[in-house]
Structure formats: structure tokens, C-alpha cells
Amino acid sequence: MSFIFITLGTCLIVSDTLVPRVARRLSLTKHPNCSTLSGGQAIELLARSGDRRKFPFRTPMGRIYDCCFSFAGLRSQITMSIMKKEAEEGIEQGTLLSCVNDIAAATQHTVAVHLAKRTHRAILFCKENGLLSSEDPILVMSGGVASNQYIRKTLTVLTEKTGLRLLCPPPRFCTDNGVMIAWNGVERLREGKGILSPNEDVCYEPKAPLGVDISAKVRTAGIRLPSGRMKISF
Ligand SMILES: *[C@@H]1O[C@H](CO)[C@@H](O)[C@H](O)[C@H]1NC(C)=O
């Protein structure tokens, strides 16, 4: 069996970094229930008891009809809201805000919706262009984001709606990017694949594109998503 990799969209800023950065900005390690958790785990835990409607962040890139992700605009929206709350509560950066649960819930929700919308467009593009397997088409989500149960649930709603099946590695394998890259090295070493001796000339490339990049074609297609909300409930 052979695989063809096609890139429909890329991430302009790696998604895994937004949530840990928000957690750091909120000083969540000072929260009694989060001191031993990673940033991502802390946001997921606090979000469960937060009200996301208190911070109605805009989903990024709403008017760009492609499959690229960007979290830069969302990050500045969140930072602005945090600064505003700090001013209201009269506290310095580095002190816990009273509304961290609500900010966590709103952040997690907006990230989930952004991922779902861009992926929804990718699924529609693939269907229109015959790029999906006709039997049992699968959406795979991996990496740090795939350890978040809210995001998994959101993408399950999407795959059920579009007739796909969502596959995610077990959360313990959805970890830090650096660890996953290092593990790829371990696997390669074991298989003896792509191993170079120290005195061989190596040509480094700043980017490692995956397969054929057709993101410009996807943008030109400009697929609009059907209106209507997706209901995410637990
Ligand atoms: C920590 O968790 C406990 C148990 O879920 C909860 O009752 C408590 O309110 C939490 N503490 C804070 C500061 O949110």
C-alpha cells in the first residue's frame, strides 16, 4: 500500500504553543489545583468549571476561506483581556486572577472551534475532490492538542456530522513536540534508517514540508462552511 501526502493547510504559529503560553501568562502554577500540572492540563482542568461566555473571543481567520491555522490573533485577544482584568482587579502580572476558570474555558473553546472549522473545510475540500477513501474515511489528530478531551469531543462532533471516524493516539503518546521528535529519532536508530555518521555532509532545511502543498488551491476554492452551530456537550 502506498500513501500520498497532500498538505491542505499549515499552521502559521504552532497550535501546541498557544495554550501553554496562556497558562504561563495566567501563572497557573500558583493555582492550588494546578501546581503539578502542565499548562495544557491546567487549562483543561480549570475550563471544566469555567464559563466561556464571559470571554467571547473571536475565532481566528473567519474571513479567510482556507485550511490554515493561526493562533497569533487569538493570543493577543486573550492577552488584552487578561491585562484588562488585571487592571480591574488592581493586581500585577504574576498574580492569579479570580476569573482564570472562565479565561481557560473561553481559550479552550475558541481553539477547539478554530481547529474544527479549518478541519471541516478540509473535509469538504477532500470530498469535493475525491481525496477521501470511500470506505471508512478517517481523521487522525495527534500531538499535544490530541490529549485535550474537549478538543477531541469537538472533533468527534465534526466527524460524526461528516461521516468520518476520528482516531487519536492514547493521551500518553500526545505529548511535547520535542519529545515526539526525539522519539522519532529513537525509532529510526532502532531501524537503522536515515542514520548518518558524524563526518558526513548534511544539508539542513529550515522546513520539512509534508508531501505536495496544495494550500493555495484550497484557498482559491474558497469553500464556505454550512451555517449552523455545532453543539458540543459532555
Ligand atoms: C480545587 O478543586 C476543588 C475540588 O474540585 C474545588 O472544590 C476547589 O474550589 C478548587 N480550588 C480553586 C481555588 O479553584
The ligand as an SDF file (V2000), in Angstrom:
LIG
                    3D

 14 14  0  0  0  0  0  0  0  0999 V2000
   -9.7920   22.9920   43.6830 C   0  0  0  0  0  0  0  0  0  0  0  0
  -10.5580   21.8170   43.4430 O   0  0  0  0  0  0  0  0  0  0  0  0
  -11.5510   21.5370   44.4050 C   0  0  0  0  0  0  0  0  0  0  0  0
  -12.1380   20.1740   44.0930 C   0  0  0  0  0  0  0  0  0  0  0  0
  -12.5760   20.1040   42.7600 O   0  0  0  0  0  0  0  0  0  0  0  0
  -12.5910   22.6470   44.3800 C   0  0  0  0  0  0  0  0  0  0  0  0
  -13.6050   22.4060   45.3230 O   0  0  0  0  0  0  0  0  0  0  0  0
  -11.9020   23.9690   44.6620 C   0  0  0  0  0  0  0  0  0  0  0  0
  -12.8220   25.0300   44.5410 O   0  0  0  0  0  0  0  0  0  0  0  0
  -10.7240   24.2080   43.7230 C   0  0  0  0  0  0  0  0  0  0  0  0
   -9.9640   25.3790   44.1500 N   0  0  0  0  0  0  0  0  0  0  0  0
   -9.9250   26.5210   43.4420 C   0  0  0  0  0  0  0  0  0  0  0  0
   -9.1310   27.6240   44.0320 C   0  0  0  0  0  0  0  0  0  0  0  0
  -10.4930   26.6610   42.3770 O   0  0  0  0  0  0  0  0  0  0  0  0
  1  2  1  0
  1 10  1  0
  2  3  1  0
  3  4  1  0
  3  6  1  0
  4  5  1  0
  6  7  1  0
  6  8  1  0
  8  9  1  0
  8 10  1  0
 10 11  1  0
 11 12  1  0
 12 13  1  0
 12 14  2  0
M  END
$$$$
